[in-house]
């Protein structure tokens, strides 16, 4: 298996763990990560809420998720859940 495949498999495992924790309500709001936010935003995008996501990103001074200040992850996460 190439290194690329290995890295992809590891990232998918982390993503799956995040989805399981989210489904079980195990995510501690004080420990919100960019992956946690990404999971929520992916769900919202699948529901067609792309313009709402863009507005939320703009509210936090970002065009992309990686530009959101980590100090605001908790607040961003809570607002993203309400979209």
C-alpha positions, 0 to 999 in steps of 0.5 A: 500500500502506498503512503498516500493510501495509508494517509487516506486510511488514517484520515478516514478512521479519524473522520469515522471516529468523529462521526461516531462521537457526534452520533453518541453525543460524546463531543465536549464543547470545550474540545471542538476541533476543526474536524468536528466542525467539518462534520457538521458543515458536511451534513449541512451542505448535503441539505443544501445550506451552502449559502448559510455556511458561507454567511457563517464563515463570513461572520467569523472573518473567513472564506474557508473553514481553515481560516476560522480562528481556533479560539472561536471553534466552540461558538462557530460549532454551535452556530453551525449546528443551528443552520 
